[in-house]
C-alpha cells in the first residue's frame, strides 16, 4: 500500500477525524478533480452502515460537482506538515484555479471510488453518496451522506 497506509475500521482514530479540518475531493463527469477545505463533517451510522456527513454550501463549486458530477467524494485529514494546504484549498474556487497544483497536493487513485484520496494524509475515506438533504434553518448548506467504502490511516504519521 502506498506511503505506509493501511486499511482501517472507519471508526478508528475518530479523535483525529473530529478535531481536524479536512480536504474533500470531488470530480466532474469528465474526470476533472476539485478539492475544498472542510470543517463541517461528522462520522457515524445511518441505516446500519458507516457514514460521513458533510455540509456544503450551494454557492460552492464542490456542491456542483457533488450534485451533477460523480456521486462520490473522499475525505482526507492532512498530516501536520501539510495542514497549511487547508488555507489554500479554502481560499480559491476550483472553477478558476487548480487547487491541487497550487497547494502541491498529490493524489492516490481510489481503490473503491473513481475519486482519489490525497497523498500525505493522516486519514482518508472513500465515500459513495447515498443521501442528500438541506441542512435546515441553521445554514443554507446541503448535507451529503457518504457511505464509507474504505478508510485508511498513515500509521507512521498517526503514531509519531
N, C-alpha and C positions, 0 to 999 in steps of 0.2 A: 504494500500500500504506500502511496506517495507521502513524503515528508513525515514519516513516522505516525501517520494517522491510523487509528483503529476504530472499527465499528463498535458502538456502544449502545446501551439501552437509552432511549430518548430521555429518560428522566435522570440519568446520571449527570452529575455536575450542574444541577439546576441553579445552584447559587451563582455560578458564572453566567448562565443564561439570563437570569432575572436581574442581575446587578449591572450588566454592561450594555452599552449601545451596540447595535448590530448593523451589518450591511444586509440588505435584502436585494437579491438578484432576480431580475425578471427578463423575459425575452419576447420579442415580437414574433409573428408567424414566419418571418424571413430569416430568423436567427440572430437579429441584432439584439445585443445584450444591454441592459441598464443596471446600475447599482445605485441604491439610495440608502442614506443613513436612516436608521430606525430606532426609536425609543419605545414606541407603543406596541408592545408584544407581550404575549403570555403563553404558557405551555400547560397542557392538562389533557383531559379526556373528554370526548364527545362521542356519543353512540358507542362507547367502549373501545374507541380507537385513539391512539395518541395524536394530539392536535396542537399545532401552533396557530395562534390567532394573532393577526397583525392589523393595525389600523392605518389606513392610507387615505389622504385627502383626495377628493375627485379632481382637484386642481393639479395634481402631480402627474408627471409623465408615467411614473410607475403604475398609477391607477389605470391609465390607458392600456398599458401592457398586460396588467393582471386581468382586465375585463375583456380585452379584444385580442390579446396575443396567446401565447402558450399558457394553459391553465395550471401553471406550476410556479413555485418560487423556491429559492434557497435562503436560509438564514445563516449568517456567518459572524461569529463573535471574534473580532480581531485580537491578535496577540498584543501584549503590552507595547512591544516595539513598533507596532503598526497602528496604534489607536488614533494617531493624528489623521489617518485616512478618513476617519468619520467626518472630520471638518470639511474635507474636500467633497466627499460624496453627498454631504448635506447642504452644500453651498452652490451647486450648479444644477442645471437641468440636463438630463440625458438627451433631450431633444437637440440640444445645441453643442454639447461637449461630450467627448469620450471620457467618462469619469474613470474608467479602468486605467487608461493611459495616463491621465492627469494625476491620479493617486498612486500610480505604479503598482496596481493590483494585478496579480496573475491568477488564472483560473485553473481549476481541475475539473475535467469532464465529469458530468454526473454519472453515477452508477445506475440509478433508477429513475432519473429525470433527464430531460433534454437540457434543462437549465443547469449550468455548472455551479460548483462551490468556489470559494476563494482560497487560494493557497495562503499559508501562514496564518490561518485562523485557529483559535483555541478550540472552538466548537463549530461544526457545520451540520446543517439539517437539510435534507432533500424533502420537499413537500409537494403534494398534489392538492389543488384547491377542490374542496368538497362542498363548500357552502359560502355564501356571502350575504351580508345584510347591512343596513345602515346602522350607525352607532347610536342613534337616538339624539336627544336634545343636547347632550353634553358637548358634542363636537360634530362638525359636518363631515366626518370621516365615514368610510365604509370599512367593515370588518371582513377580512378574508380568513377563512378557516382552512388550514392546510394539514392534510393527513401526513404525518411524518412517515416517510417511506424508509428512510435510513438516517442514522445520525453518526457523526464522527467526532473523535477528540484527538487532538495532537498531544499525546501523552507527555512528551518531553517538556512541552510548554506548560501544561497543567501542573506537572509535578515539580516545576522549577521553583 
